[in-house]
Amino acid sequence: MAMAEAMEDPRTLLIGQGVTDFKGIWGTTTGLAQKFPKRVIETPLSEDGVAGICIGASLNGMYPINTHIRADFGLLIFNQLINLAAKYRYMFGGLFEIPMLFRMVIGRSWGQGAQHSQSFQSLLGHIPGLVVLMPSNPQSIIQSYRHARKNHKGPVVMFEHRLMYELEFEDKPNQDLLNLFGSRIDREGDHLTIVATSVMVLEAARAADYLSQYGINAEIIDLHSISHPDHDLIFNSVKKTGRLLVADTSWLPYGVAAEMSRVIAERDPSILKRPIKSLGMQSAPCPTAKTLEDLYYPDVCDIVSASASLVKGRENHNIPLPPKQAMTDFYKHFKGPF
């Protein structure tokens, strides 16, 4: 829906590997090549060159949407993205603007292994000039796409987790989305704050439902924006609850969890009743075997355990963990590598 709406503007290009494939990048580009044959462009394995084409198109009034079916492939455009797209407006004193959207798919599926499942949000969130987003529901995707295309005059990177494709979501029409690139409260609570990204927002919601049976009310903040998180929202929530758990889709060192900890530590660490806890991928390349992959990624069980220990003040919190279930079985069961 978001891609079709964007393509109604004749200045929009949709370009990348798989955009014309019959599977349509998990359905997100299905039918668009037939409806807009001149502006939906399949590309060879030439990510760096294609990104350069997109920058040139943007400088000439087009709005390119460059899609990467794996964020790992996006590493090949970092020169174009970081050295050119992110800095063009600054280096030319605001005379040139590069509005464009980079879609990058992250996360596990079917034995993706070390080179096809990485999450690079922290790398790009570090770069001034980029807006880096990690949506957790269709509403934020549509709103963010629309806002980026119509109002934002710079490059936006959207990390989309492949586990969330094909899911049914609850529509929240009254959700406060005044800051379309900002963070938002997904669920209110008073015992601890869980700041989460992407699919971990959904895992946090599952954990919060489970914890509520044991008298623990978790407040969930959907970080949404990696590059421009709402520091006031996060600080005020932690000030209310006194406890912070950060759940991310990537590695912990120098990452999203570290940045959230910095926000609290620099403002007022005395608001904490307990030390901050953080969850992310194990500090190793991703294994291919499914049984090892299940251990590699944090899930609802890890969130329940960490939350309970934060609230109870001890690791042995006596709250039973929910039954272990692979995330690929709960969200999306993959039968092949795509």
C-alpha positions in Angstrom: 0.0 0.0 0.0 2.8 2.4 0.9 4.8 1.6 -2.2 1.8 1.9 -4.5 0.9 5.3 -3.0 4.4 6.5 -3.5 4.5 5.3 -7.1 1.4 7.4 -7.9 3.8 10.4 -7.9 5.4 10.3 -11.4 8.7 11.5 -9.9 9.1 8.3 -7.8 11.4 5.4 -8.9 11.4 2.0 -7.3 14.7 0.3 -8.0 16.6 -2.7 -6.7 17.1 -6.4 -6.8 13.8 -8.3 -6.7 11.4 -5.4 -7.2 9.9 -7.1 -10.3 10.1 -10.7 -8.9 6.8 -12.5 -8.7 7.2 -12.8 -4.9 7.5 -9.0 -4.8 9.9 -8.8 -1.8 7.4 -10.5 0.5 4.5 -8.8 -1.3 5.7 -5.3 -0.8 6.2 -4.6 -4.5 3.7 -7.1 -6.0 2.0 -5.7 -9.2 3.9 -2.4 -9.2 6.1 -3.4 -12.2 2.9 -4.1 -14.3 1.3 -0.8 -13.2 4.4 1.4 -13.5 6.6 -0.5 -16.0 9.0 2.5 -16.7 9.6 3.4 -13.0 9.9 0.0 -11.4 13.4 -1.1 -12.3 15.1 -4.5 -11.7 18.9 -4.2 -11.3 21.8 -6.6 -11.6 24.2 -7.2 -8.7 25.6 -3.6 -8.7 24.5 -2.0 -5.5 27.1 0.7 -5.4 26.4 1.8 -9.0 22.7 1.7 -8.5 23.0 3.9 -5.3 24.9 6.4 -7.4 22.2 6.4 -10.0 19.6 7.0 -7.2 21.6 10.0 -5.9 21.9 11.5 -9.4 18.2 10.9 -9.9 17.4 12.6 -6.6 19.6 15.6 -7.5 17.5 16.0 -10.7 14.1 16.0 -9.0 13.2 12.3 -8.8 12.4 10.5 -5.6 14.2 7.1 -5.7 13.2 4.2 -3.4 16.2 1.8 -3.4 15.3 -1.6 -2.0 17.8 -4.2 -0.7 16.3 -7.6 0.0 19.0 -8.0 2.7 20.6 -5.2 4.6 23.9 -7.1 4.3 23.9 -6.2 0.5 23.5 -2.6 1.6 27.0 -2.6 2.9 28.1 -2.2 -0.7 26.4 1.3 -0.9 28.0 2.7 2.3 30.3 4.9 0.3 27.5 6.5 -1.6 25.2 6.6 1.3 27.6 8.0 4.0 30.1 10.0 1.9 27.6 11.5 -0.5 23.9 11.2 0.3 24.3 12.0 4.0 26.7 15.0 3.4 25.6 16.6 0.2 23.3 19.2 1.7 25.9 20.2 4.3 28.8 20.4 1.9 27.0 22.6 -0.6 25.5 25.0 2.0 22.0 23.7 1.6 21.9 24.4 -2.2 21.4 20.7 -3.0 19.0 18.3 -1.3 18.8 14.5 -1.8 15.4 13.2 -0.8 15.4 9.4 -1.2 14.5 6.2 0.6 16.6 3.1 1.2 14.7 0.0 2.2 16.8 -2.7 3.9 15.5 -6.0 5.1 17.0 -7.4 8.3 16.8 -10.4 10.6 16.6 -14.2 10.5 14.4 -16.5 8.4 15.6 -19.9 7.2 19.2 -20.6 8.0 20.3 -17.2 6.7 23.7 -17.5 8.5 26.4 -14.9 9.0 26.1 -12.9 5.8 22.4 -12.6 5.3 20.8 -11.7 8.6 22.7 -8.7 10.1 21.2 -5.5 11.5 23.2 -2.4 10.8 21.0 0.3 12.4 23.7 1.4 14.9 26.3 1.9 12.1 24.0 4.2 10.2 22.4 5.8 13.2 25.9 7.1 14.0 26.0 9.2 10.8 24.7 12.8 10.8 22.5 13.6 7.8 20.7 10.2 7.8 17.3 9.4 9.2 17.3 5.8 10.3 13.9 4.1 11.1 12.9 0.7 12.3 9.1 0.3 12.1 7.2 -2.2 14.2 3.8 -2.0 12.6 2.1 -1.2 9.2 0.7 2.2 10.4 4.2 3.5 11.2 5.5 2.2 7.9 2.8 4.0 5.9 3.0 7.2 7.9 6.8 7.3 7.7 6.9 6.5 4.0 4.4 9.2 3.3 6.1 11.8 5.5 9.5 11.0 4.0 8.4 11.3 0.5 6.3 14.5 0.9 8.2 16.4 3.6 11.7 15.2 4.3 14.4 16.6 2.0 17.1 14.1 2.9 17.9 10.4 2.8 15.9 8.0 4.9 17.0 4.4 5.7 14.2 2.1 6.7 15.2 -1.3 8.3 12.3 -3.8 7.9 12.4 -7.1 9.7 11.5 -10.0 7.6 9.7 -11.8 10.5 7.0 -9.1 10.4 6.0 -9.7 6.7 2.6 -11.4 6.4 1.5 -10.7 9.9 -1.8 -9.3 10.9 -1.6 -6.2 13.2 -3.9 -4.3 15.4 -4.8 -1.0 13.8 -4.3 1.9 16.3 -5.9 4.9 14.5 -5.7 7.1 17.7 -2.0 6.5 18.2 -0.1 9.8 18.7 2.0 10.1 15.5 2.7 13.8 15.6 6.4 13.2 15.4 6.4 10.8 12.4 10.1 10.1 12.7 10.1 9.9 16.5 9.6 7.4 19.3 6.2 6.6 20.8 4.7 4.8 23.8 3.2 1.5 22.6 1.9 0.4 26.0 1.7 2.2 29.4 3.0 0.7 32.6 4.6 1.7 35.9 7.0 -1.2 36.9 9.6 -1.0 34.2 10.3 0.6 30.9 11.1 -1.6 27.9 12.7 0.3 25.0 12.5 -1.9 21.9 13.2 -1.8 18.2 11.4 -3.4 15.2 10.2 -7.0 15.9 11.4 -6.7 19.5 8.5 -4.3 20.1 6.2 -7.2 19.3 8.1 -9.6 21.5 8.0 -7.0 24.3 4.2 -6.8 23.9 4.0 -10.6 24.2 6.2 -10.4 27.3 4.1 -7.6 28.8 0.9 -9.6 28.4 2.6 -12.6 30.1 4.1 -10.5 32.9 0.8 -8.9 33.7 -0.5 -12.2 35.0 2.1 -11.9 37.7 1.4 -8.3 38.6 4.2 -6.7 36.6 3.1 -3.8 34.3 5.6 -3.0 31.7 5.7 0.3 29.7 6.8 -0.3 26.1 8.5 2.4 24.1 8.7 1.7 20.3 12.0 3.5 19.6 11.1 3.7 15.8 13.8 6.2 15.1 17.4 5.0 15.7 19.0 8.3 14.5 16.6 10.7 16.3 15.0 9.0 19.3 12.8 11.0 21.6 15.2 11.4 24.6 12.6 13.2 26.7 10.0 10.5 26.2 12.5 7.8 27.2 13.9 9.7 30.2 10.4 10.5 31.6 9.3 6.9 31.3 12.3 5.6 33.1 11.9 8.4 35.7 8.4 7.0 36.3 9.3 3.3 36.4 12.9 3.5 37.7 13.9 0.5 35.6 15.0 0.2 32.0 15.3 -2.8 29.7 16.5 -2.3 26.1 15.7 -5.0 23.5 17.4 -4.6 20.1 17.8 -6.8 17.0 21.5 -6.4 16.7 24.7 -6.7 18.8 25.0 -4.8 22.0 28.5 -3.2 22.0 28.3 0.5 20.7 24.7 -0.1 19.8 21.1 1.0 20.5 21.2 -0.3 24.0 24.4 1.6 24.7 22.9 4.8 23.4 19.8 4.4 25.5 22.0 3.9 28.5 23.9 7.0 27.7 20.7 9.0 27.6 19.9 8.1 31.2 23.5 8.2 32.5 24.1 11.7 31.2 20.8 13.2 32.3 20.3 11.7 35.7 21.3 8.1 36.6 19.8 8.5 40.1 16.4 7.8 38.7 17.3 4.2 38.3 16.2 1.7 41.0 18.1 -1.1 39.3 21.0 -1.2 36.8 20.0 -1.1 33.2 19.6 -4.5 31.4 19.9 -4.9 27.6 19.2 -7.7 25.2 20.6 -8.2 21.7 22.2 -10.8 19.5 25.0 -12.9 20.9 28.5 -11.5 20.2 29.3 -13.7 17.3 28.4 -14.2 13.6 24.9 -15.7 13.2 24.9 -19.5 13.1 23.0 -21.2 10.2 21.5 -24.2 12.2 18.0 -23.4 13.4 18.6 -24.7 16.9 21.6 -22.5 17.3 19.8 -19.6 15.7 17.0 -19.8 18.3 19.6 -19.4 21.0 21.4 -16.6 19.1 18.5 -14.1 19.1 16.7 -12.7 22.1 13.0 -13.5 22.3 9.9 -13.2 24.6 11.4 -15.6 27.1 14.5 -13.5 27.5 12.4 -10.3 27.9 10.2 -12.0 30.5 13.3 -13.2 32.5 15.1 -9.8 32.3 12.0 -7.9 33.2 11.1 -10.1 36.2 14.7 -9.8 37.6 14.6 -6.0 37.2 11.3 -5.7 39.1 12.0 -8.4 41.7 15.6 -7.3 42.2 17.2 -10.7 41.8 18.0 -13.2 39.0 16.1 -16.0 40.7 12.8 -14.2 40.4 10.5 -17.3 40.7 8.3 -16.3 37.8 8.0 -19.2 35.3 9.1 -18.5 31.8 6.6 -18.9 28.9 7.0 -22.0 26.7 9.9 -21.7 24.3 8.8 -21.3 20.7 11.0 -20.3 17.8 10.2 -16.8 16.5 10.2 -18.1 13.0 7.4 -20.5 14.0 5.4 -17.8 15.8 5.7 -14.9 13.3 6.5 -16.3 9.9 7.5 -19.9 9.0 9.9 -19.9 6.1 10.1 -22.8 3.7 13.1 -21.5 1.7 15.8 -18.8 1.8 13.4 -16.1 0.5 
